Amino acid sequence: ETYVPPEVPAGEYQAVLRIEQQEQPIELSVVLRVHDRVIPKTLSFLPEMNCYGLPSNDIDYYRLAQRHRTVVNRVPYGQGGKLADGCAPEWKNGVLDWSAFDRRFSRLFTGEAFEDLPRGKVPIECFYLAMHENWPLPIDPNYNGSYWADQAFPESYRQAWVSSVSQSVDHCADQRWMETRFHVYLNNKNNFKAKGWSRGSSPWLLDEPANFQDYIALRYFGLAFRDGLEASRVAKAAGGVGKVDFPRVVFRADISRPQWQRDTLDEMLKFNVVANGAFKEYESLVLDRKFRFGHEVVIYGGNNPIGKSNATAVAWSWDAWSSGADGILPWQTIGTANSWKQADELSLFYPSEDPKLAGPIPSIRLKAYCYGQQDVEVLHQLAKESGQDRYRFGQRLRKSLQLKSEDRAEGDYAEPATWSDYGALTPEILHRWRVELLSLGI
């Protein structure tokens, strides 16, 4: 692959591709066709590369993702409620000390970490903050055993949560970190307590809630989040949340049963991550909430297995965008040393085993997510030029291409994230569609 700068005029260019193996060069003549479209440096559609841990060279992973028009987002705590080292500001007697956190991560939020990459100094699109049931205050000494969260904690526990949110909003505003979405997200599940109470910190299913008590627990934390926004210095000075240029600190939830959500999250949810199968089954319900409450909707699922067509990630992007979603999210994306030896559908980023290579190695599937994102930017432009909103345009696109998929699950998980199998769809078919869209529109 090669990067074509936006200032290059449209047309055909002759080039030579030189490949060298064991000092034996091979040269191939290549015709490069540049279309009259400029892909913007910012992303209107988010391929979020979710993960639960990163190696010590974590900035290299963020950079590789940015290079491929995706965004790595690491959950900064585990199911036991332990924070990853350095992934949160320090809570000192009710005050957040950001000094070490800023030294480590601020370049992501200013864009300086990416200044030498093709997209330039574009800040990271999203980043998890550390708030959860075990931070800033520990849950065990504060939890009274009630399964109803609004009856389970003293006011001091809630006020610490409120304060952590308001201090985070004010710090982001002070630093002018205004483009990154800072996610306040509760990921932990009570089924990790099955092998012992201490194995999990959450008494509820806060990720993929199933019982109504789980939704009420999310609501408890969500209302504390909302109060934190309103208590921030920025909001008070402006006379309310959103009245001025406001940091994008948003409440996020991962929902696999939107039909049981009722109105529990109406006041606070802004980043709604919905399971692949649930979105297909309850699309109208999810989109109705999006329009009513201003959600960004991202669809989460799994990666296609090794050996299946890598057209999957591209088609998933087209499919999700044309259905009304604002992004897609493979639930785990970071490989291990063993991923080089055994087929691992979860590995989109491979760790480097060569000391001469500075950082992680991109998979072909990561590049497919990149191509899918670029395609969606073209679709977004075509929708604007057509004079239609993206939803009507998306319906026309779906009718024209007849995108159809079957949900499939991999791995022995209690609630596996499905991936979309588009059957006989191939990269060649997608390329033909892409060229037709670039040339003609639809």
C-alpha positions in Angstrom: 0.0 0.0 0.0 1.0 3.6 -0.4 -0.2 6.9 0.9 -1.3 9.4 -1.7 -1.2 13.0 -0.3 -4.4 15.0 -0.8 -2.7 17.6 -3.0 -1.9 15.0 -5.8 -4.1 15.7 -8.8 -6.5 13.1 -10.1 -5.3 10.9 -12.9 -3.2 7.9 -13.8 0.4 7.6 -12.7 3.1 5.1 -13.8 5.1 3.6 -11.0 7.5 0.8 -10.2 7.0 -1.5 -7.3 10.4 -2.9 -6.1 10.4 -6.1 -3.9 13.6 -7.4 -2.5 14.1 -10.8 -0.9 17.5 -12.0 0.2 19.1 -9.2 -1.8 17.3 -10.4 -5.0 15.2 -7.5 -6.4 12.0 -7.9 -8.4 10.5 -4.9 -10.2 6.9 -4.7 -11.2 5.2 -2.0 -13.4 2.2 -0.5 -11.6 -0.5 1.9 -12.8 -1.8 4.1 -9.9 -5.2 5.6 -10.5 -5.9 8.6 -8.3 -9.6 9.5 -8.0 -11.1 13.0 -7.6 -11.9 12.4 -3.9 -10.0 13.6 -0.8 -10.4 11.4 2.3 -10.5 13.8 5.3 -7.9 13.4 8.1 -10.6 13.4 10.7 -13.0 10.4 11.1 -16.8 10.7 10.7 -17.1 6.9 11.3 -15.2 5.2 14.1 -13.6 1.8 13.8 -12.8 1.4 17.6 -10.2 -1.2 18.4 -11.2 -2.2 21.9 -8.8 -3.9 24.2 -8.1 -4.8 27.8 -4.4 -4.3 28.1 -1.4 -3.1 26.1 2.4 -3.8 26.2 4.7 -1.3 27.7 5.2 0.4 24.2 1.5 1.3 24.3 1.9 4.6 22.4 3.2 2.6 19.4 -0.2 0.8 19.3 -2.1 4.1 19.4 0.1 5.3 16.5 -0.4 2.2 14.4 -4.1 2.5 14.8 -4.1 6.2 13.8 -2.0 5.3 10.8 -4.8 2.8 9.8 -7.7 5.3 10.4 -8.8 3.3 13.5 -8.5 4.1 17.2 -7.2 1.9 20.0 -9.2 2.2 23.2 -8.0 0.3 26.3 -10.2 -0.5 29.3 -8.0 0.7 32.1 -9.2 -1.7 34.8 -9.8 -5.4 35.2 -12.8 -7.4 36.4 -11.3 -7.5 39.9 -11.4 -3.7 40.0 -7.6 -3.2 39.8 -6.4 -0.2 37.7 -3.7 -0.8 35.2 -0.5 1.0 36.3 -0.5 4.7 35.2 -3.8 4.6 33.4 -5.6 7.0 35.8 -4.9 10.2 37.7 -4.1 9.6 41.3 -6.9 10.2 43.8 -5.5 12.0 46.8 -8.0 12.8 49.6 -10.7 13.7 47.1 -8.4 15.6 44.6 -7.2 14.2 41.3 -3.4 14.5 40.6 -3.0 14.4 36.9 0.7 15.0 36.6 1.9 11.5 35.8 -1.2 10.8 33.6 -0.6 13.9 31.6 3.1 13.1 31.0 2.1 9.7 29.7 -1.0 10.4 27.6 -1.4 14.1 26.9 0.3 13.8 23.4 -2.6 11.6 22.4 -5.2 14.3 23.2 -3.2 17.1 21.6 -2.4 15.0 18.5 1.4 15.5 19.0 1.9 11.7 19.2 0.8 11.5 15.5 2.3 14.6 14.0 4.6 12.7 11.7 1.9 10.3 10.4 -0.2 10.8 7.2 -3.2 12.1 9.1 -1.0 14.6 11.0 -1.7 16.1 14.4 -5.3 14.8 14.8 -6.1 14.0 18.5 -7.2 10.5 19.4 -10.9 10.0 18.8 -11.8 8.3 22.1 -10.2 7.2 25.4 -11.5 5.4 28.5 -11.4 7.3 31.8 -10.9 5.2 35.0 -14.2 5.7 36.8 -16.0 2.4 37.6 -17.5 0.7 40.7 -14.1 0.3 42.4 -12.7 3.8 41.6 -12.2 6.5 42.8 -13.4 4.8 46.1 -13.2 1.0 46.6 -16.5 -0.8 46.5 -16.1 -3.4 49.3 -16.1 -1.1 52.4 -18.9 1.0 50.9 -21.3 -1.7 49.5 -24.1 -2.8 51.9 -25.1 -5.9 49.9 -28.3 -4.5 48.3 -29.0 -5.6 44.7 -30.5 -2.2 44.1 -27.6 0.2 43.5 -29.5 3.3 44.6 -29.9 1.7 48.0 -26.4 0.1 48.2 -24.0 2.9 48.9 -23.4 5.8 51.3 -23.7 9.3 50.0 -19.9 9.8 50.4 -19.3 7.0 47.8 -21.6 8.7 45.3 -20.1 12.1 45.9 -16.6 10.8 45.2 -17.9 9.6 41.8 -19.5 12.9 41.1 -16.3 14.7 42.0 -14.1 12.5 39.9 -16.3 13.4 36.9 -16.4 17.1 37.5 -12.7 17.3 38.1 -12.1 15.3 34.9 -14.3 17.7 32.9 -12.5 20.7 34.3 -9.0 19.2 33.6 -9.9 18.4 30.0 -11.1 22.0 29.6 -8.0 23.5 31.2 -5.8 21.4 28.9 -8.0 22.2 25.8 -8.5 18.5 25.1 -11.7 19.3 23.3 -11.8 16.8 20.4 -11.3 13.4 22.1 -14.4 11.6 23.5 -13.5 10.6 27.1 -15.6 7.6 27.9 -17.0 7.0 31.4 -17.8 3.3 31.1 -18.5 0.4 33.5 -17.3 -2.8 32.1 -17.4 -5.3 35.0 -19.7 -8.3 35.5 -20.9 -10.1 38.5 -20.5 -13.6 37.0 -16.8 -13.2 37.7 -17.7 -13.7 41.3 -18.8 -17.3 40.6 -15.3 -18.6 41.6 -15.1 -16.3 44.7 -16.5 -13.0 45.7 -13.1 -11.3 45.4 -12.7 -12.4 41.8 -14.9 -9.6 40.6 -15.6 -6.2 41.9 -19.1 -5.6 40.5 -22.3 -7.0 42.1 -24.1 -6.4 38.7 -23.8 -7.1 35.0 -22.7 -3.5 34.1 -21.4 -4.7 30.7 -24.2 -6.3 28.7 -26.8 -5.9 31.4 -29.4 -8.6 31.6 -31.6 -8.1 34.7 -33.4 -4.8 35.4 -31.3 -4.4 38.5 -28.3 -4.2 36.2 -29.9 -1.4 34.3 -30.8 0.4 37.5 -27.1 0.1 38.6 -26.0 1.7 35.4 -28.6 4.4 35.9 -27.2 5.0 39.4 -23.7 5.6 38.1 -25.1 7.5 35.1 -27.0 9.9 37.3 -23.9 10.5 39.3 -22.0 11.1 36.0 -24.7 13.7 35.0 -24.4 15.4 38.4 -20.6 15.5 37.9 -21.0 17.3 34.6 -23.3 19.9 36.1 -21.0 20.3 39.1 -18.0 21.1 36.9 -16.5 24.6 37.0 -16.9 24.8 33.2 -20.7 24.1 33.4 -21.2 26.5 36.3 -19.4 29.3 34.6 -21.5 28.8 31.4 -24.8 28.3 33.1 -25.2 24.7 32.2 -23.8 21.7 30.4 -23.2 22.2 26.7 -23.7 25.9 26.7 -20.1 26.6 25.6 -17.3 24.8 24.0 -17.5 21.8 26.4 -15.1 18.8 26.7 -16.5 15.6 25.2 -16.7 13.6 28.4 -19.5 11.1 27.7 -21.3 8.3 29.5 -21.0 5.1 27.6 -22.7 1.7 27.9 -22.3 -1.6 26.1 -25.8 -3.0 25.5 -26.8 -6.4 24.2 -30.5 -6.2 25.2 -31.8 -2.8 24.2 -35.4 -4.2 24.4 -35.1 -4.3 28.3 -33.5 -1.0 28.7 -36.7 1.0 29.0 -36.0 4.6 30.0 -33.2 3.9 32.5 -30.4 5.6 30.5 -32.3 8.3 28.7 -30.9 11.3 30.6 -27.2 10.4 30.5 -26.2 7.9 27.8 -24.4 9.5 24.8 -22.2 6.8 23.4 -24.3 3.7 22.9 -22.4 0.6 22.0 -24.9 -2.1 20.8 -24.3 -5.8 20.1 -24.2 -6.8 16.5 -27.2 -9.2 16.6 -29.2 -6.9 18.9 -28.8 -4.0 16.6 -30.1 -6.0 13.7 -33.1 -7.2 15.7 -33.9 -3.9 17.4 -32.6 -1.4 14.8 -35.6 0.8 14.9 -35.6 1.0 18.7 -31.8 1.8 18.9 -32.1 4.5 16.1 -35.2 6.0 17.7 -33.2 6.5 20.9 -30.3 7.9 18.9 -32.5 10.6 17.3 -34.4 11.4 20.5 -31.4 11.6 22.8 -28.4 12.4 20.6 -26.6 9.1 20.9 -23.6 8.1 18.9 -24.3 4.4 18.0 -21.4 2.0 17.6 -22.0 -1.7 16.8 -19.7 -4.2 18.6 -18.9 -7.8 17.5 -16.1 -10.1 16.7 -13.5 -10.3 14.0 -13.7 -12.7 11.1 -11.7 -15.9 11.8 -8.3 -16.4 10.2 -9.1 -18.2 6.9 -12.3 -16.3 6.2 -12.5 -13.5 3.7 -11.0 -10.2 5.0 -13.7 -8.5 3.0 -15.8 -9.0 6.2 -14.4 -5.9 8.0 -14.9 -3.7 4.9 -18.5 -5.0 4.4 -19.2 -4.6 8.1 -18.3 -0.9 7.8 -20.5 -0.3 4.8 -23.3 -2.3 6.4 -23.2 -0.5 9.8 -23.0 3.0 8.3 -25.8 2.4 5.8 -27.9 1.1 8.7 -27.5 4.3 10.7 -24.5 3.4 13.0 -21.6 5.8 13.6 -18.9 3.1 14.1 -18.0 -0.5 14.6 -16.1 -2.1 17.4 -14.3 -5.5 17.4 -14.3 -6.4 21.1 -10.7 -7.5 21.4 -7.8 -6.6 19.1 -4.4 -7.0 20.7 -2.4 -10.2 19.9 0.2 -12.0 22.0 3.4 -13.8 21.1 1.3 -16.9 20.7 -0.9 -15.2 18.1 2.1 -15.7 15.6 1.9 -19.5 16.2 -1.8 -20.2 16.5 -4.7 -18.7 14.5 -6.1 -15.9 16.6 -9.1 -14.0 15.3 -8.8 -11.5 18.1 -5.3 -10.3 17.0 -5.5 -7.3 14.7 -2.2 -6.0 16.2 0.7 -8.4 16.4 3.6 -7.8 18.8 7.0 -7.5 17.1 9.4 -10.3 17.7 12.1 -8.6 15.7 14.3 -6.2 17.7 14.9 -4.2 14.6 11.2 -3.4 14.3 10.1 -0.6 16.7 6.5 -1.4 17.2 3.6 -3.7 16.6 2.8 -5.3 13.2 -0.6 -4.6 11.5 -2.6 -7.6 10.4 -4.2 -7.7 7.0 -7.6 -7.5 8.8 -6.5 -4.2 10.4 -5.9 -2.9 6.9 -9.4 -4.1 5.9 -10.8 -1.9 8.7 -8.8 1.0 7.3 -10.2 0.4 3.8 -13.8 0.1 5.2 -13.4 3.4 7.1 -12.1 5.2 3.9 -15.0 3.8 1.9 -17.5 5.2 4.5 -15.9 8.6 4.2 -16.6 8.5 0.4 -20.2 7.3 1.1 -20.6 10.2 3.5 -19.5 12.7 0.8 -21.8 11.1 -1.8 -24.7 11.3 0.6 -24.1 15.0 1.1 -23.8 15.6 -2.7 -27.0 13.7 -3.3 -29.0 16.1 -1.3 -30.3 13.3 0.9 -29.7 12.6 4.5 -27.4 9.7 5.3 -30.2 7.5 6.3 -32.2 7.7 3.1 -29.0 7.5 1.1 -28.0 4.4 3.2 -31.3 2.7 2.4 -30.7 3.3 -1.3 -27.2 1.9 -1.0 -28.4 -1.2 0.8 -31.1 -1.8 -1.8 -28.6 -1.4 -4.6 -25.8 -3.7 -3.1 -28.1 -6.1 -1.3 -25.8 -6.5 1.6 -26.8 -9.6 3.6 -25.0 -11.4 6.4 -25.4 -14.2 8.9 -24.2 -13.8 12.5 -21.6 -16.3 13.7 -19.9 -16.8 17.0 -16.4 -17.9 17.8 -14.9 -19.0 21.2 -16.4 -20.5 24.4 -17.8 -17.3 26.0 -20.9 -16.9 28.2 -22.2 -14.3 25.7 -20.1 -14.4 22.6 -19.8 -11.4 20.3 -20.9 -12.4 16.9 -19.2 -11.5 13.6 -21.1 -10.9 10.4 -20.5 -13.5 7.6 -21.2 -12.0 4.2 -20.9 -15.3 2.4 -19.4 -15.1 -1.0 -18.5 -11.5 -0.9 -14.9 -11.0 -1.9 -12.4 -8.1 -2.0 -12.7 -8.1 -5.8 -16.5 -7.5 -5.6 -16.0 -4.7 -3.0 -13.3 -3.1 -5.2 -15.7 -3.1 -8.2 -18.4 -1.5 -6.1 -15.9 1.0 -4.7 -14.7 2.1 -8.2 -18.3 2.4 -9.4 -19.2 4.6 -6.5 -16.1 6.8 -7.0 -16.9 7.1 -10.7 -20.7 7.3 -10.8 -22.2 7.6 -7.4 -25.4 5.5 -7.0 
